[in-house]
Amino acid sequence: MLLGTVFKIALAEAVGRWHLTSGRTLLAGWRTLGRWVLVYFGAYTVIWGFVYGATAMSASGLPLNALVPGVSVRYWAILCGLLGFALVWFGRYAVLEKIMAVFVGVMFVTVVGTAVLVAPNLAEAAGGLVPRLPDGSLVYALGLVGGVGGTITMAAYGYWTLAKGWRSSRWLPMMRFDNVVGYVTTGVFVVAMLVVGAGMLAGTDVVAGDVGLLLLGDRLAVEYGEWARVPFLVGFFAVSFTSLIGVWNGVSLLFADWWRTWRLPAHATDTDMDTGTDTGTGTGTGTGTDYDRRAGVRSRPYRAYVLWLTFPPMALLFLDRPFQLTVAYGVLGALFMPFLAGTLLILLNSARLPREFRSRTISNTLLVVCLALFAYLAVDQIVGLFD
C-alpha cells in the first residue's frame, strides 16, 4: 500500500505537470505520439465505461442493501447511478468538489475509526513494512499497489487542476502539495481498510470480493454491536459513491477532450490543442466556470459519455454478479496503467515540454518502475483469462 501511494503520487504529479507547463491537454499530448494512441484510448474508454458503470453502481448499492435489505442491490445500484448522473449532469465542478470533500471526510473518519477499534498489535503490524512475498503472492501484492487511488481517472487529474484555475507553471508547488495530501490521505485510508480486513477476517475462508466486505460489517456487529457496523457500511458507501461521481465527471472530461482532439485536422496547431494554460509568463488564473465552458462540460460528447456510463451498464446489473463485474473492471484497469506510465515517460522527456519542466531522475525512475510492474500485472491478468 505504501509503495502504491508513492507510485500514484509520481503518476499524478506527471499528469498535472504536463497540463500546467505544456499548454496542452494530455489528449493533445497523446495525439503527437501518433493517431494509434487516440484509437486505443477511444476504444478503451468505450469498453471500460460500460463495465465500470455497472461496477461503480453495484459497489455503491451493496452497502445500502446491507443497511436496508428490503431493497435489492440491483435497485439500490440503479438509484445510485441516477443520483450520480444528476449531480454530474447539472452540477458545476465547484459543487462536485464540495460534495466529494464531504464524502471523503465521512469515509476517512469511519474506516480509520474502525481500524482503531479493531486495534491490532501495532508491533506486528509494523512488521509488514519489511518486504516478504510468500510463494504465489507477487500478483496479489502488485494488485494492492495498483489498488491505491484510481486507474483511468488519474489521467483526469490535469483537467481538475485547470478547473481550479491553476493555469501556469507557478502553480506547480500547489499542484504537488495537493497531490501529495490527496494520496497520503488515500494511503492512510487503504492501510486502515487492510488492517480492518486482516483483523476481522483472519482465520476465515473469505478472501476477497463484496461478500468479504459485507461480512466485515456483520463481524463488527457481532463483536462490538450494531453501532460499529452502521458507520463502517456508511463509510463503505462513501468510498464507492465518490468513485462513481469522480469517474462520471473526470472520464467524461477525458472523452470530450478525446472527441475534440480526434476531430482536429492533421495540420492543427498548438493553439488549436491548448488548454488556456499560460506556461509561465502570465498570471495563469482562471475560474472553474470558465473551465467548464472551455472543456465542454455542457458539450454533446461530455453528456453522451455521462449517459453511456449510466444507462447501458444498468443491463449488467440484472446479471446479479457484482463481484464478477469488479474482476472485469480490474482486468481492464490493468491494461491502462502501463499505457499511462509509458506515454508520460515519452511526453515528459521530450522537446514537447520546456527543458526546465522535463522529468528528472526521481520521476523517471518511479515511472519506469510503474511501467514494469503494471505491464507484468497486465500480462498476468490477460493470461489468467485463458487459464
Secondary structure, DSSP 8 states (H G I E B T S, - for coil): -HHHHHHHHHHHHHHHHHHHHHSB-HHHHHHTT-HHHHHHHHHHHHHHHHHHHHHHHHHHHHHHHHH-TTS-HHHHHHHHHHHHHHHHHH--HHHHHHHHHHHHHHHHHHHHHHHHHH---HHHHHGGGS----TT-HHHHHHHHHHSS-SGGGGGHHHHHHHTT--SGGGHHHHHHHHHHHHHHHHHHHHHHHHHHHHHHTTSS--SHHHHHHHHHHHHHHHH-HHHHHHHHHHHHHHHHHHHHHHHHHHHHHHHHHHHHHTS-TT--HHHHB-S---SSS-----HHHHHHHHTTTSHHHHHHHHHHHSTTHHHHTT--HHHHHHHHHHHHHHHHHHHHHHHHHHTTSTTS-GGGS--HHHHHHHHHHHHHHHHHHHHHHHHHT-
